[in-house]
């Protein structure tokens, strides 16, 4: 093993099937490199001789050479923008299905000085190499003024001009109101009920207005181009209080001041009149039931059996754009959006043309990064590192995920021919997970998953987009040597932050 700044020597043979994966942990100045070949049945530990690694610092390349079947082979691996300690020896090991190289770094990959190497052009590039910061984008969209939304897949215009933007509250807004004001039906506690009812009034969808959350934009159905929804029909009286605050079977929420509770025996004046009366319509009830929360990833407290979510597809290319909630009880209401609100996910839409360009406010949002952000938030808030992703429409399990390491940095690629231009390799923040695709589970496998979920502290989340998420996990899994690809009966993978 050696380090050198010499020119590249000629390569007797440069195989095209070798891949590489870099991995490092935040705050730890060590960089690991895995070099492997999935297509040829090669065992480096028993078949390679004279294995040698040379760093070409002036070209940001690692040259790996060995002798196999009396033939010398060289492969070239681009080195990412990290600070390798030139005085520390390289650790090199030939294992059964890959070669492992370990470098000692002067600074960890997430150190601010190292991070500055990644962005030399614009501040827009900076966002690509930092964990995605979910934001409502209220200030940026308001500053832009008139905004149209476009399909990210085919650039089709999806909406009319939207000029008014309002930020939707967090998903725990109801609990916050109850904790602050109390939940008693009278006196000071009644403030909570007034507050949430007025909140519903303020966030009713109307034409020309866009409601914003960290993962979605909610437009009035009348502002979408190319869609025609069934007209709303009169709501049956028994549906006026669908699922408010977790109540089922259409329990009325009208306050009874003749209750046996002594605290309710008060003379209610006009200001104390509860807002939960028979005048609360179903569209307000749907808001109070959490529809102004996170439609991209619905958690169990905000899941209602009385509400069904249907996909919104691009009218031109049929790519998934988002979803809309509608009543799931009476057939006449099927297909008519509750509250007229259509939820478009930021990872599938653009705010301008060209999509993904420097002025596209949603260019950094991807399905993978939005999911990862919520997964980390859930692990932090709920202290749960195990998740079952279920289909929002069928409730069937789609993915089983175990969070292993939230502080990984990785880079993947193919080994190169020394004669071609050297690609720029960058390290990205990722989380390391175990996963299993549960889409085609047998009855026995589903039962085992239910047992695992009940035994462990498992979060259930509901999504429309888990199939694409599974594909991302499988692709990242293929960028690991076989001996590193599985653990405890699950597949090992990475998710971009």
Residue, then its C-alpha position, 0 to 999 in steps of 0.5 A: x500500500x502506498x500514497x502517490x501523486x504520480x501519473x496514472x499508469x496504463x491499466x492491463x485490464x479495467x473491469x466494468x462490473x466493479x462498484x463502490x460504496x463509501x460510508x462514514x459516520x458523523x463526528x467520526x474521522x474514518x471513511x470506509x470504502x467497499x469495492x465489490x462485483x455482483x455479476x462475477x462469482x469472485x472471492x477476493x480473499x482466496x483468489x487475489x494476490x498482490x493486492x495494493x492500494x495507491x492514493x493519487x491525491x492530485x487526481x482524487x483517485x484510488x488505484x486498486x490492483x491485484x493479480x487474479x489468474x496470473x493477470x494483473x487487474x487495476x480499477x479506479x475509484x474516485x475519492x469524494x471531497x474529504x480530508x484524508x490524513x496523508x500520514x496515516x496508513x491505509x487499511x486494506x482487506x480482501x474479504x469473501x465478496x468484496x475489498x474493504x479500504x479504510x481511510x483516516x480523516x483529518x476531519x469528519x465528513x460533516x465538519x463545517x470546513x469539509x462541508x464547504x468543499x461541496x458547494x462552490x457555485x450557488x447557495x442552491x447547491x448547498x441544500x443538496x448536501x444538507x439534511x432536508x429541512x421541512x418547511x411550509x415555504x410560506x414566506x418564499x411563496x408569498x414573496x413570489x406572489x402569483x404561483x402556478x403548480x406543475x407536474x414534476x414528471x412531464x411539466x404539465x400545468x396543474x393549477x390556475x394562478x394562486x395568490x393567497x397562501x396560509x400556513x396550516x397548523x402542525x398535526x398536534x394543534x388540537x392537543x396543544x389547545x387542550x393542554x393550554x386551555x383545558x377540556x372542560x365544557x364550560x368556564x375557562x376550558x370552553x376557550x379550547x372548543x371555541x379556538x379549534x372551531x374558529x380555527x376550522x373556519x379560518x382554514x376552509x378551502x376556497x378558490x385562489x387560496x393555497x394552504x401550506x404544510x411541510x409536505x403538501x399544498x392544499x388547493x381548492x378543487x376548482x383551482x385544478x386544471x383538467x379535473x372534474x369532481x362530483x358535486x357535493x350533495x347534502x350531508x346526512x344529519x348523522x354525518x355531521x360529526x364524523x370522527x371529531x377528536x377521535x369519536x366514532x359512531x357519530x357521537x354528538x358533541x353538542x354541550x349539554x349544560x344539564x349534565x350531572x357534572x356540577x361544573x357544567x351547571x352555569x348560566x351560559x351567556x352568548x360568549x359561552x355558547x359552545x361552538x360544537x352545535x348542530x351547525x358544525x358541518x361535515x367539512x369543518x368536522x373533517x378539518x377538526x379530524x386532522x385533515x389539516x395535518x400531514x396527508x403525506x404520511x398519516x399517523x394512527x391518531x389521524x386515521x378515520x375509517x369514515x374517510x377515504x383517500x383517493x389518488x390524484x394523478x397527472x392528467x397528462x402522464x398519470x404520475x402520482x401527484x397527491x390525494x384528496x379525502x372523501x366520505x367513505x360511508x354513503x355511495x353518493x358522496x364517493x369521489x367528492x372531496x371533503x372541504x373541497x381540498x386537494x392535497x398535492x405532495x411537494x415531491x411530485x410538483x414544481x412551482x415553476x418551469x423548468x421543473x427542478x430549476x434554480x427558481x423551483x421552490x420545491x426542487x429539494x423535496x423528494x419522496x425519499x427525503x420527506x419520508x426520512x425526515x418524518x421517520x427521524x421526527x417520529x423516532x425522536x418524539x415517540x422514541x420508536x425506531x421501528x415502523x410499519x408503513x401501511x397502504x393508506x387505502x387498504x391498510x395492508x402492510x407495505x414496508x417494515x423498517x428499523x432505524x439503525x443509524x441516523x448519522x451516516x454519510x454515503x456515496x455510491x458509484x461504479x469504478x471507472x476507466x482511468x482514461x475517461x474524465x474523473x467524476x465528481x464524487x460527493x458524500x450525502x447525509x443518509x440514515x441506515x435502516x433495515x427493511x422488508x418489502x411486505x407487499x406480497x406477504x403470505x398469511x403466515x408472514x403477515x401474522x409474524x409481522x403483527x406479532x413483531x409489531x405487538x411485541x415491539x414499540x412499533x409505529x404504524x404510518x399510512x401512505x399512498x407512495x410506499x411502493x416507490x419508497x420500496x424501490x428506492x430502498x432496494x436500489x440502495x441495497x444493491x449498492x452493498x456487497x452481499x455480506x453486508x446487505x442483510x442483517x437479522x433477516x432484513x435487508x440493509x439499506x440507506x435513505x437520503x436525508 
